[in-house]
Amino acid sequence: MRKIILAILGVLTVAAAVFFGNRLVEKNQKPKPKFKKQIKTVFVQNVENKEIPIILSASGNLVAKNKIDLFSEVQGILKTSNKAFKPGTKYYRGETLLSLNSDEFYAGLQSQKSNLYNLITAIMPDLRLDYTTEFSKWENYLKSFDINKSTPKLPKFTTDKEKYFISGRGILTAYYNVKNLEVRFAKHRIKAPFSGTITEALVSPGTLVRVGQKLGEFIDPSIYEMEVSINSKFADLLKVGNAVALSNLEKTKNYSGKVVRVNGKVDQISQTIKAFIDVKHKDLKEGMFLEAYLVAKSESESIEISRKLLVDNNAVYTVKNDTVLSLVKVKPVYFGSEKVIIKGLENNDQILTQTLPGAFDGMIVKINKNK
């Protein structure tokens, strides 16, 4: 009897355990989530193939086309002048930029001129006796000789005998010594070769200027030149005289220029060719950074889109039947900084105008009809 009771209790215990176990499992089971299928909305535009000009963009700094570094070829104390030799000072062509004290040098020059005059005077009696026909021209030369003016050119020799006679008296040597000193004397005064502005001044009045010392920088602010690098594959399209549109970095001001030179050598590393552009404008300053836009050529049956829409540089997404994304192969013609010109799409194809995260070929989408 006892065994029967224990067997019944064991069966009831197992049954109770199974029952409560099933209840716990059912209680802990969560219902499967139901996902609502979402269809993304896209923005599109109809393709309209047309002729699009390829505009080469490049950038560079402005450099004054007429620009010189001022150096001293002689030594002396810098003298004061009517205009201060400082950055921003304007000078007209032929106006004195700098003047060095030349009193000592001038005295030596006058001494050499006097020596030349004396040498010619000393041969006049011999010329009157031995070279009667040549005497008058040398007499006229002495009369025109002014020690305070530039030394006149020596009379031309009529015969070799006359030339040997004059040369033997040391007159030719004395004459060219004087002319050499006159040239060096003129270098004590530096004149403006063109109208312009001082942009750098390294000396001030009273400074001892030495031979070969840099004194400053002088530019013509009326015309500038900009060097730009263009892809070598467009080298045949770069022509001297081509018009160029320029703008500042903020795109708030526009200027116009033209190509004046094209380098005949291609850079081996960057495979670019350098072009030089002239530009004039009163607002421009040396060192300004400008963007240049050169019209190279035009591509027919093409469209221009944002570079962000290009997939792997050779495909774009279009929408077929207003519902399905399709990845279409295209041919890029020209890459700009933000835009790309492509060919290979048909007119009225619907192309995305904005990037779509997670897009894939065959994806179901909905076109935004709102404009």
Secondary structure by P-SEA (a helix, b strand, c coil): caaaaaaaaaaaaaaaaaaaaaaaaaaaccccccccbbbbbbbbbbbbbcbbbbbbbbbbbbcccbbbbbbbccccccccccccccccccccccccccccccaaaaaaaaaaaaaaaaaaaaaaaaaacccccaaaaaaaaaaacccccccccccccccaaaaaaaaaaaaaaaaaaaaaaaaaaaacbbbbccccccccccccccccccccccccccccccbbbbbbbccccccccccccbbbbbbcccccbbbbbbbccccccccccccbbbbbbbbbcccccccbbbbbbbbccccccbbbbbccccccccbbbbbccccbbbbbbbbbccccccbbbbcccccccccccccccccccbbbbbccccc
